[in-house]
């Protein structure tokens, strides 16, 4: 059976790009009920969630709505006020982890598929049976599982779908159950309400309380140490192992990630999945190189291979840095020129890489002009400007451009 490729949809624009770049399904959420707080783009709200789901269906993809907060009484009341809106949006499934949320959903949407979130910390087959018996059609397994445990669960419970995270950021706490952000922001940034301040990504030094202002390095690094910051998960080389283990859906983390990230990662995993389905013994290492072009903290396989250790942590960087610069987003075509929105500076005669849902190639910027047809030698960040290339994309409507080289961003990264 062909596994599903499931991508995040932080807003409606990202939803469409994710699907056009290869996603079979997307997961999205209204911020009040979801563990991510969106800030940019056409955010998904009670007013447009029906539009978002309809757009996914129009593109022949599924849309799953996430209601995976840890719900207090006020959250349950708020959900009851909005559940009819979610029902009318007609999602293909609801992703949840709270028993109270499950009751509310099943009372109003008895026939909807229920997917149990990774927040439920599902680590064993009895837990999977429990959720199956309560009506779940799919469980999202904890990132802390090894592949042999996944296979064992599928063997014991073959009549439920298994979803596994294969790529993206990881939390230092067990499956994301963390209160660090709450404590360190005086409860202003509650992680389990979608507003984590990410203190695990902060830099720390050691202070002994009787020696004020005497800070000790935890490692010999004048920047301190990001002792709580895991590297990003990347299992693209191990897709066949996951297929053999019976995984039904490959999930990508990143509802707060950029449009470029969502598009590039979707394209890479789509190509890798299609290749391994045709050739189970295919060498997929080239896709790791592709994924180094998007934001990451260095890559690890986490617990998947059973050897998670200190090398799985990013001690020297905490912010995901891309190995390639996102240069521009294509807007429209005008003769031999393309109107683009510049994300990072482009110079005349620069070599760039263009990716689209159906293309990927290097080319050269041979001309730049502004909206008044005046020639330019540079296109600056945030400008809308016209570019001409020595090789033009055919599938340009959703095309993006980046620098072709991979910059090494973390010496400790694999």
BELBEL-V732808 format. One record per pair of residues at least 4 apart in sequence whose ideal C-beta (glycine too) atoms are under 8 Angstrom apart, sorted by the first residue. I is the first residue (numbers start at 1). J is the second residue. Records with the same first field share a line. If there is no record, write none. Layout:
I->J, J
This chain:
1->248
2->273, 277
3->239, 242, 243, 247, 248, 249, 250, 273
4->24, 25, 62, 248, 249, 250
5->22, 23, 24, 25, 249, 250, 252, 266, 269, 270, 273
6->23, 24, 25, 26, 27, 64, 163, 249, 250, 251, 252
7->18, 19, 22, 23, 25, 26, 27, 252, 262, 265, 266
8->14, 18, 26, 27, 28, 252, 253, 254, 255, 257, 262
9->14, 15, 18, 26, 27, 28, 44, 52, 56, 63, 255, 262
10->14, 28, 36, 38, 40, 41, 254, 255, 256, 257, 262
11->15, 38, 40, 41, 42, 43, 44
12->16, 41, 42, 44, 48, 51, 52, 55
13->17, 41, 42, 259
14->18, 41, 259, 262
15->19, 26, 28, 52, 55, 56, 63
16->20, 55, 59, 398
17->21, 259, 262, 263, 266, 398
18->22, 23, 26, 262, 263, 266
19->23, 26, 56, 59, 61
20->59, 357, 398
21->262, 263, 264, 266, 267, 270, 357, 398
22->266, 267, 269, 270, 271, 357
23->61, 266, 270
24->61, 62
25->56, 61, 62, 63, 64, 92, 249
26->56, 61, 62, 63, 64
27->63, 64, 65, 66, 95, 251, 255
28->44, 49, 52, 53, 63, 64, 65, 66, 255
29->33, 34, 35, 36, 44, 65, 66, 67, 68, 255
30->34, 44, 45, 46, 49, 65, 82, 86
31->36, 37, 38, 43, 44, 45, 194
32->69, 75, 78, 82
33->66, 67, 68, 69, 75, 78, 79, 82
34->66, 67, 68, 69, 194, 255
35->66, 68, 69, 119, 176, 191, 192, 193, 194
36->194, 255, 256
37->194, 195, 256
38->43, 44, 255, 256
39->43, 256
41->259
42->48
44->48, 49, 52
45->49
46->82, 85, 86
48->52
49->53, 65, 85, 86, 89
50->54, 85, 88, 89, 90
51->55
52->56, 63, 89
53->57, 63, 65, 89, 90, 91
54->58, 89, 90
55->59
56->61, 62, 63
57->61, 62, 63, 90
62->92, 93
63->91, 92
64->91, 92, 93, 94, 95, 115
65->86, 89, 91, 93, 94, 95
66->94, 95, 96, 117
67->79, 86, 94, 95, 96, 101, 105
68->95, 96, 97, 98, 117, 119
69->75, 98, 101, 192, 193, 194
70->97, 98, 119, 192, 193
71->75, 76, 79, 98, 100, 101
72->76
73->77
74->78
75->79
76->80, 100, 101, 104
77->81
78->82
79->83, 101, 104
80->104
82->86
83->87, 104, 105, 108, 109
84->88, 108
85->89
86->91, 94, 109
87->108, 109, 112
91->112
92->113
93->112, 113, 114, 115, 137, 138
94->105, 109, 112, 113, 114, 115
95->115, 116, 117, 140
96->101, 102, 105, 114, 115, 116, 117
97->101, 116, 117, 118, 119, 120
98->102
99->103
100->104
101->105
102->106, 114, 134, 135
103->107
104->108
105->109, 112, 114
106->110, 114, 135
113->137, 138
114->135, 136, 137, 138
115->136, 137, 138, 139, 140, 161, 163
116->120, 122, 131, 136, 138, 139, 140
117->140
118->122, 140, 141, 142, 143, 165, 175, 176
119->175, 176, 177
120->127, 131, 139, 140
121->142, 174, 175, 177
122->127, 128, 131, 139, 140, 141, 142
123->127, 141, 142, 144, 145, 149
124->128, 149, 153
125->129, 152, 153, 156, 157
126->130
127->131, 139
128->132, 139, 153, 156, 157, 160, 162
129->133, 156, 157
130->134
131->136, 139, 160
132->136, 139, 157, 159, 160
136->160
137->160, 161
138->160, 161, 162, 163, 248, 249
139->160, 161, 162, 163
140->163, 164, 165, 251
141->145, 150, 153, 162, 163, 164
142->174, 175
143->165, 170, 175, 233, 302, 303
144->174, 175, 302, 303
145->149, 150, 153, 164, 303, 304
146->150, 303, 304, 305, 306
147->151, 238, 241, 242, 245, 304, 305, 306
148->152, 245, 306
149->153
150->154, 162, 164, 242, 245, 246, 247
151->155, 244, 245, 246
152->156
153->157, 162
154->158, 162, 245, 246, 247
155->246
158->246
161->248, 249
162->246, 247, 248, 249
163->247, 248, 249, 251
164->242, 247, 249, 250, 251
165->233, 251, 252, 253
166->233, 234, 235, 236, 239, 242, 250, 251, 252, 269
167->232, 233, 234, 235, 236, 252, 253, 265, 269, 291
168->232, 233, 252, 253, 254, 257
169->230, 232, 233, 253, 254, 297, 320
170->230, 231, 232, 233, 253, 300, 302
171->175, 176, 178, 200, 230
172->178, 200, 228, 229, 230
173->177, 178, 180, 200
176->191
177->192
178->191, 192, 196, 200
179->183, 191, 192
180->184, 191, 199, 200, 228
181->185, 189, 190, 191, 195, 196, 197, 198, 199
182->187, 189, 190, 191, 192
183->187
184->197, 199
185->189, 197
189->195, 196, 197
190->194, 195, 196
191->195, 196, 197
198->202, 318
199->228
200->228, 229, 230
201->226, 228, 229, 318, 319
202->226, 228, 318
203->223, 224, 225, 226, 318
204->218, 224, 225, 226, 227, 228
205->215, 216, 217, 218, 224, 225
206->215, 216, 217, 218
207->211, 212, 214, 215, 216
208->214, 216
217->221, 222, 224, 225
218->224, 225, 227
219->225, 227, 315
221->225, 315, 316
223->316
225->315
226->313, 314, 315, 316, 317, 318
227->313, 315
228->313
229->297, 313, 314, 315, 317, 318
230->297, 300, 302, 312, 313, 314
231->296, 297, 298, 299, 300, 312, 313, 314, 413
232->296, 297, 298, 299, 300, 320
233->253, 299, 300, 301, 302
234->288, 291, 296, 299, 300, 301
235->239, 242, 301, 304
236->268, 269, 272, 284, 287, 288, 291
237->284, 285, 287, 288
238->242, 301, 304, 305
239->243, 250, 272, 273, 276, 284
240->244, 276, 280, 281
241->245
242->247, 250
243->247, 276, 277, 280
250->269, 273
252->262, 265, 266, 269
254->261, 262, 265
257->261, 262, 295
258->262, 295, 326
259->263, 329, 400
260->264, 294, 326, 343, 400, 402
261->265, 294, 295, 322
262->266
263->267, 355, 398, 400
264->268, 290, 291, 293, 294, 355, 400, 402
265->269, 291, 294
266->270
267->271, 355, 357, 360
268->272, 287, 290, 291
269->273, 287
270->274
271->275, 287
272->276, 284, 287
273->277
274->278
275->279, 282, 284
276->280, 282, 284
278->282
284->288
285->289
286->290
287->291
288->292, 299
289->293, 406
291->296, 299
292->296, 299, 323, 406
293->322, 323, 324, 402, 406
294->322, 323, 324
295->320, 321, 322
296->320, 321, 322, 323, 409, 413
297->314, 317, 318, 319, 320, 321, 410, 413
298->314, 317, 409, 410, 412, 413, 414
299->413, 414
300->308, 311, 312, 414
301->305, 307, 308
302->308, 312
303->308
308->312
311->412, 414
314->318, 410, 412, 413
315->412
316->410, 411, 412
317->321, 409, 410
321->409, 410
322->326, 409
323->405, 406, 407, 408, 409
324->353, 402, 403, 404, 405, 406, 407
325->343, 344, 402, 403
326->343, 344, 400, 401, 402
327->342, 343, 344, 346, 352, 401, 402, 403
328->340, 341, 342, 343, 346, 379, 387, 400, 401
329->340, 341, 343, 400
330->338, 339, 340, 393, 396, 397, 398, 399, 400, 401
331->338, 339, 340, 341, 384
332->338, 339
333->337, 338, 339, 396
334->338, 339, 386
336->388, 392
337->367, 369, 386, 387, 388
338->386, 387, 388, 389, 392, 393, 396
339->384, 385, 386
340->379, 384, 385, 386, 387, 401
341->382, 383, 384
342->346, 379, 380, 381, 382, 383, 384, 385
343->381
344->381
345->378, 379, 380, 381
346->350, 352, 365, 368, 378, 379, 387, 401
347->365, 377, 378, 379
348->365, 366, 367, 368, 376, 377, 378
349->364, 365, 366
350->364, 365
351->362, 363, 364, 365, 404
352->362, 363, 364, 365, 389, 401, 402, 403, 404
353->360, 361, 362, 363, 401, 402, 403, 404
354->359, 360, 361, 362, 363, 389, 393, 399, 400, 401
355->359, 360, 399, 400, 401, 402
356->360, 393, 395, 396, 398, 399, 400
357->395, 398
358->394, 395
359->393, 394, 395, 399
361->391
362->404
363->389, 390, 391, 392
364->389, 390, 391
365->387, 388, 389
366->388, 389, 390
367->375, 387, 388
368->375, 376, 377, 378, 379, 385, 386, 387, 388
369->373, 374, 375, 376, 385, 386
370->374, 376, 383, 385, 386
371->384, 385, 386
376->385
379->383, 385, 387
388->392
389->393
392->396
393->399
395->399
408->413
409->413
